[in-house]
Amino acid sequence: MPDISMCADSACPLRAGCYRYLAAPNPYRQSWAWFKRGDDGTCNHHSPIEGWGGLRTVDQADADNNRPGAADG
């Protein structure tokens, strides 16, 4: 389980390749954030997924991130 602030932005065009979005959250305590993207779509908090295993699919992450109370923002 990640010891990071997870990304809650299900509209981010970078989410399919971002560890902050696809990692499985801790079911008991997890911090979430809405990271601001630049006008060109870049994100300073993007964390590439190369080398990480056990990640959720984008559909699983979208469902988790859109459930009530997941990331009140």
Biotite code that builds the C-alpha atoms (Angstrom):
import biotite.structure as struc

atoms = struc.array([
    struc.Atom([0.000, 0.000, 0.000], chain_id="A", res_id=1, res_name="MET", atom_name="CA", element="C"),
    struc.Atom([1.379, 3.367, -0.933], chain_id="A", res_id=2, res_name="PRO", atom_name="CA", element="C"),
    struc.Atom([2.704, 5.809, 1.625], chain_id="A", res_id=3, res_name="ASP", atom_name="CA", element="C"),
    struc.Atom([1.950, 8.757, -0.638], chain_id="A", res_id=4, res_name="ILE", atom_name="CA", element="C"),
    struc.Atom([-0.874, 11.157, -1.371], chain_id="A", res_id=5, res_name="SER", atom_name="CA", element="C"),
    struc.Atom([-2.870, 9.450, -4.076], chain_id="A", res_id=6, res_name="MET", atom_name="CA", element="C"),
    struc.Atom([-4.315, 11.366, -6.994], chain_id="A", res_id=7, res_name="CYS", atom_name="CA", element="C"),
    struc.Atom([-8.098, 11.679, -7.122], chain_id="A", res_id=8, res_name="ALA", atom_name="CA", element="C"),
    struc.Atom([-8.350, 13.333, -10.557], chain_id="A", res_id=9, res_name="ASP", atom_name="CA", element="C"),
    struc.Atom([-10.330, 10.875, -12.702], chain_id="A", res_id=10, res_name="SER", atom_name="CA", element="C"),
    struc.Atom([-10.240, 13.371, -15.579], chain_id="A", res_id=11, res_name="ALA", atom_name="CA", element="C"),
    struc.Atom([-6.438, 13.535, -15.761], chain_id="A", res_id=12, res_name="CYS", atom_name="CA", element="C"),
    struc.Atom([-5.131, 12.508, -19.181], chain_id="A", res_id=13, res_name="PRO", atom_name="CA", element="C"),
    struc.Atom([-1.965, 11.095, -17.535], chain_id="A", res_id=14, res_name="LEU", atom_name="CA", element="C"),
    struc.Atom([-3.763, 8.781, -15.072], chain_id="A", res_id=15, res_name="ARG", atom_name="CA", element="C"),
    struc.Atom([-3.258, 5.557, -17.099], chain_id="A", res_id=16, res_name="ALA", atom_name="CA", element="C"),
    struc.Atom([0.495, 5.851, -16.554], chain_id="A", res_id=17, res_name="GLY", atom_name="CA", element="C"),
    struc.Atom([0.611, 7.301, -13.043], chain_id="A", res_id=18, res_name="CYS", atom_name="CA", element="C"),
    struc.Atom([1.428, 5.385, -9.860], chain_id="A", res_id=19, res_name="TYR", atom_name="CA", element="C"),
    struc.Atom([-0.357, 8.009, -7.722], chain_id="A", res_id=20, res_name="ARG", atom_name="CA", element="C"),
    struc.Atom([-3.577, 7.167, -9.553], chain_id="A", res_id=21, res_name="TYR", atom_name="CA", element="C"),
    struc.Atom([-3.289, 3.400, -10.098], chain_id="A", res_id=22, res_name="LEU", atom_name="CA", element="C"),
    struc.Atom([-1.784, 2.163, -6.821], chain_id="A", res_id=23, res_name="ALA", atom_name="CA", element="C"),
    struc.Atom([-4.189, 0.331, -4.509], chain_id="A", res_id=24, res_name="ALA", atom_name="CA", element="C"),
    struc.Atom([-5.066, 2.642, -1.602], chain_id="A", res_id=25, res_name="PRO", atom_name="CA", element="C"),
    struc.Atom([-4.757, 1.648, 2.023], chain_id="A", res_id=26, res_name="ASN", atom_name="CA", element="C"),
    struc.Atom([-8.323, 0.694, 3.046], chain_id="A", res_id=27, res_name="PRO", atom_name="CA", element="C"),
    struc.Atom([-7.922, 2.111, 6.563], chain_id="A", res_id=28, res_name="TYR", atom_name="CA", element="C"),
    struc.Atom([-6.076, 5.368, 6.021], chain_id="A", res_id=29, res_name="ARG", atom_name="CA", element="C"),
    struc.Atom([-5.095, 6.993, 2.791], chain_id="A", res_id=30, res_name="GLN", atom_name="CA", element="C"),
    struc.Atom([-4.489, 10.602, 1.833], chain_id="A", res_id=31, res_name="SER", atom_name="CA", element="C"),
    struc.Atom([-5.841, 11.858, -1.487], chain_id="A", res_id=32, res_name="TRP", atom_name="CA", element="C"),
    struc.Atom([-5.155, 15.077, -3.339], chain_id="A", res_id=33, res_name="ALA", atom_name="CA", element="C"),
    struc.Atom([-6.271, 16.986, -6.389], chain_id="A", res_id=34, res_name="TRP", atom_name="CA", element="C"),
    struc.Atom([-2.987, 17.876, -8.077], chain_id="A", res_id=35, res_name="PHE", atom_name="CA", element="C"),
    struc.Atom([-3.086, 20.899, -10.358], chain_id="A", res_id=36, res_name="LYS", atom_name="CA", element="C"),
    struc.Atom([-2.022, 20.261, -13.936], chain_id="A", res_id=37, res_name="ARG", atom_name="CA", element="C"),
    struc.Atom([-0.283, 22.839, -16.069], chain_id="A", res_id=38, res_name="GLY", atom_name="CA", element="C"),
    struc.Atom([-2.043, 24.444, -19.027], chain_id="A", res_id=39, res_name="ASP", atom_name="CA", element="C"),
    struc.Atom([-0.124, 22.074, -21.292], chain_id="A", res_id=40, res_name="ASP", atom_name="CA", element="C"),
    struc.Atom([-1.458, 19.000, -19.403], chain_id="A", res_id=41, res_name="GLY", atom_name="CA", element="C"),
    struc.Atom([1.752, 18.251, -17.517], chain_id="A", res_id=42, res_name="THR", atom_name="CA", element="C"),
    struc.Atom([1.759, 17.415, -13.817], chain_id="A", res_id=43, res_name="CYS", atom_name="CA", element="C"),
    struc.Atom([4.678, 17.963, -11.457], chain_id="A", res_id=44, res_name="ASN", atom_name="CA", element="C"),
    struc.Atom([3.314, 15.160, -9.252], chain_id="A", res_id=45, res_name="HIS", atom_name="CA", element="C"),
    struc.Atom([3.035, 12.543, -12.011], chain_id="A", res_id=46, res_name="HIS", atom_name="CA", element="C"),
    struc.Atom([4.779, 9.341, -10.915], chain_id="A", res_id=47, res_name="SER", atom_name="CA", element="C"),
    struc.Atom([5.523, 6.998, -13.854], chain_id="A", res_id=48, res_name="PRO", atom_name="CA", element="C"),
    struc.Atom([4.525, 3.367, -13.297], chain_id="A", res_id=49, res_name="ILE", atom_name="CA", element="C"),
    struc.Atom([7.581, 1.674, -14.826], chain_id="A", res_id=50, res_name="GLU", atom_name="CA", element="C"),
    struc.Atom([8.767, -1.065, -12.498], chain_id="A", res_id=51, res_name="GLY", atom_name="CA", element="C"),
    struc.Atom([5.693, -1.092, -10.263], chain_id="A", res_id=52, res_name="TRP", atom_name="CA", element="C"),
    struc.Atom([3.560, -4.222, -10.012], chain_id="A", res_id=53, res_name="GLY", atom_name="CA", element="C"),
    struc.Atom([0.145, -4.949, -8.543], chain_id="A", res_id=54, res_name="GLY", atom_name="CA", element="C"),
    struc.Atom([-1.513, -1.793, -9.834], chain_id="A", res_id=55, res_name="LEU", atom_name="CA", element="C"),
    struc.Atom([-5.213, -1.317, -10.451], chain_id="A", res_id=56, res_name="ARG", atom_name="CA", element="C"),
    struc.Atom([-6.602, -0.831, -13.934], chain_id="A", res_id=57, res_name="THR", atom_name="CA", element="C"),
    struc.Atom([-7.782, 2.652, -14.886], chain_id="A", res_id=58, res_name="VAL", atom_name="CA", element="C"),
    struc.Atom([-11.403, 1.424, -14.667], chain_id="A", res_id=59, res_name="ASP", atom_name="CA", element="C"),
    struc.Atom([-10.843, 0.087, -11.130], chain_id="A", res_id=60, res_name="GLN", atom_name="CA", element="C"),
    struc.Atom([-9.146, 3.315, -10.069], chain_id="A", res_id=61, res_name="ALA", atom_name="CA", element="C"),
    struc.Atom([-11.916, 5.444, -11.622], chain_id="A", res_id=62, res_name="ASP", atom_name="CA", element="C"),
    struc.Atom([-14.545, 3.455, -9.703], chain_id="A", res_id=63, res_name="ALA", atom_name="CA", element="C"),
    struc.Atom([-12.634, 3.740, -6.407], chain_id="A", res_id=64, res_name="ASP", atom_name="CA", element="C"),
    struc.Atom([-11.848, 7.405, -6.843], chain_id="A", res_id=65, res_name="ASN", atom_name="CA", element="C"),
    struc.Atom([-15.427, 8.319, -7.705], chain_id="A", res_id=66, res_name="ASN", atom_name="CA", element="C"),
    struc.Atom([-17.061, 6.583, -4.735], chain_id="A", res_id=67, res_name="ARG", atom_name="CA", element="C"),
    struc.Atom([-18.574, 8.929, -2.130], chain_id="A", res_id=68, res_name="PRO", atom_name="CA", element="C"),
    struc.Atom([-16.043, 10.229, 0.372], chain_id="A", res_id=69, res_name="GLY", atom_name="CA", element="C"),
    struc.Atom([-13.002, 8.851, -1.484], chain_id="A", res_id=70, res_name="ALA", atom_name="CA", element="C"),
    struc.Atom([-11.489, 12.229, -2.184], chain_id="A", res_id=71, res_name="ALA", atom_name="CA", element="C"),
    struc.Atom([-13.710, 15.044, -1.082], chain_id="A", res_id=72, res_name="ASP", atom_name="CA", element="C"),
    struc.Atom([-12.519, 17.885, -3.221], chain_id="A", res_id=73, res_name="GLY", atom_name="CA", element="C"),
])
